[in-house]
Amino acid sequence: MKGKEGAMKPMERILVPTDFSPGADAAGEVAANLAARLRASVDVVTVVDTSTFAEIYGDEAYRAQRTADVHGKGRDEAQRFADKHFGGLNVQVHVRDGDTFLQLQQAASELGSDMIVMGTHGRTGVAHLLIGSVAEKMVRASSIPVVTVRAPKD
């Protein structure tokens, strides 16, 4: 990415989405190495989706408590992920709520990310066609570099 003077913009902020899968762990390892080498800060982002809670939990107070519980659990797991991969680095943890692809796009924009490092599940064939790929959508739609890291094979 070139800045105003035509020089390459430094990579100062790396966004690392996590769903706590083996692919996300592999991406965490790559992102930690990059962040250390580039002296970049890291934003660990996990996305939860509580949109169906309105249908499931009619009572507003109970729904609010369940939403807070899900966000708290997401934050705890994301913090453990951050501690595991990014100890000693400048890292922040974020929990977003909604559609994963849209929330990751918004997070990258709002946080001023210079790069995204994310895992893939490596699905192919019918599974890929039916489920789709958030990583693939991010690569296609992102205006910043996206590094994808495949989950290790069993």
C-alpha positions in Angstrom: 0.0 0.0 0.0 1.5 3.3 -1.0 1.1 6.5 0.9 0.9 10.0 -0.4 4.5 10.2 -1.3 4.4 6.9 -3.2 6.3 5.1 -0.4 5.0 1.8 1.0 2.8 2.5 4.1 4.3 0.7 7.2 2.3 -2.2 8.6 1.6 -0.9 12.1 -1.6 -2.7 13.0 -2.6 -6.3 12.3 -6.1 -7.6 12.8 -6.3 -11.3 13.7 -9.9 -12.7 13.7 -10.4 -15.9 15.8 -13.1 -18.5 16.0 -10.7 -20.5 18.3 -10.2 -23.2 15.6 -7.0 -24.9 14.6 -6.9 -22.5 11.6 -7.1 -19.5 13.8 -4.3 -20.9 16.0 -2.1 -21.3 12.9 -2.9 -17.7 11.9 -2.1 -16.6 15.5 1.4 -18.1 15.2 2.0 -16.3 11.8 0.6 -13.0 13.0 2.7 -13.1 16.2 5.8 -13.6 14.1 4.8 -10.8 11.7 3.9 -8.4 14.5 7.2 -9.0 16.3 9.2 -8.4 13.1 7.2 -5.4 12.1 6.8 -4.0 15.6 3.1 -3.8 14.9 0.2 -3.8 17.3 -2.3 -6.6 17.2 -6.1 -6.5 17.4 -7.6 -9.9 18.2 -11.3 -10.0 17.1 -13.9 -12.6 17.7 -17.4 -12.3 16.4 -20.5 -13.7 18.2 -24.1 -13.5 16.8 -26.8 -12.9 19.3 -29.4 -11.8 16.7 -31.6 -14.8 17.3 -31.8 -14.1 21.0 -34.9 -11.9 20.5 -36.8 -14.9 19.1 -35.5 -17.4 21.7 -35.7 -15.2 24.8 -38.8 -13.1 25.0 -38.0 -11.5 28.3 -35.8 -8.5 27.6 -33.9 -8.6 30.9 -33.1 -12.3 30.4 -32.1 -11.6 26.8 -29.7 -8.8 27.9 -28.1 -11.1 30.5 -27.7 -14.0 28.0 -26.1 -11.5 25.5 -23.8 -10.2 28.2 -22.8 -13.8 29.1 -22.0 -14.6 25.4 -20.0 -11.5 25.0 -18.1 -12.2 28.3 -17.3 -15.7 27.3 -16.1 -14.5 23.9 -13.9 -11.9 25.5 -12.4 -14.5 27.9 -11.7 -16.9 25.1 -10.2 -14.2 22.9 -8.0 -13.0 25.8 -6.7 -16.6 26.3 -6.0 -16.7 22.5 -4.2 -13.4 22.7 -2.2 -14.5 25.8 -1.2 -17.7 24.0 0.0 -16.1 20.8 0.9 -12.5 21.6 2.5 -12.3 25.0 4.9 -9.4 25.2 3.3 -7.6 22.1 0.9 -4.7 22.1 -2.4 -6.5 21.8 -6.1 -5.5 22.3 -9.0 -7.9 22.4 -12.4 -7.0 20.8 -15.7 -8.8 20.7 -18.1 -7.9 17.9 -21.7 -9.0 17.5 -23.4 -9.9 14.2 -22.5 -11.2 10.8 -18.9 -12.4 10.9 -17.8 -11.1 7.5 -19.5 -7.6 7.9 -18.1 -7.3 11.5 -14.6 -8.1 10.4 -14.8 -5.6 7.6 -16.0 -2.9 10.0 -13.4 -3.8 12.6 -10.6 -3.5 10.1 -11.9 -0.1 9.0 -12.6 1.3 12.5 -9.4 0.0 14.0 -7.2 1.3 11.2 -5.8 -2.1 10.4 -3.0 -2.3 7.9 -3.2 -6.1 7.4 -5.5 -9.0 8.3 -4.1 -12.4 9.2 -6.7 -15.1 9.4 -7.1 -18.8 9.4 -9.0 -20.9 6.9 -10.7 -24.3 7.4 -9.5 -25.6 4.1 -12.9 -26.8 3.0 -13.3 -27.8 -0.6 -16.0 -29.1 -2.9 -19.6 -29.2 -1.7 -18.8 -28.2 1.8 -17.1 -25.0 0.5 -20.0 -24.3 -1.8 -22.6 -24.8 0.9 -20.8 -23.1 3.8 -18.8 -20.5 2.0 -15.7 -19.0 3.3 -15.4 -15.8 5.4 -11.7 -15.8 4.6 -12.4 -15.9 0.9 -14.9 -13.1 1.2 -12.4 -11.0 3.1 -9.7 -11.6 0.5 -12.1 -10.5 -2.3 -13.5 -7.5 -0.5 -10.7 -6.1 1.6 -8.8 -3.0 0.6 -5.9 -4.0 2.8 -3.7 -7.1 2.5 -5.2 -10.4 3.8 -2.9 -13.2 4.7 -4.7 -16.6 5.0 -3.3 -19.5 6.9 -4.6 -23.0 6.4 -5.4 -25.2 9.4 -2.9 -27.9 9.9 -3.9 -31.3 8.6 -4.8 -33.9 11.1 
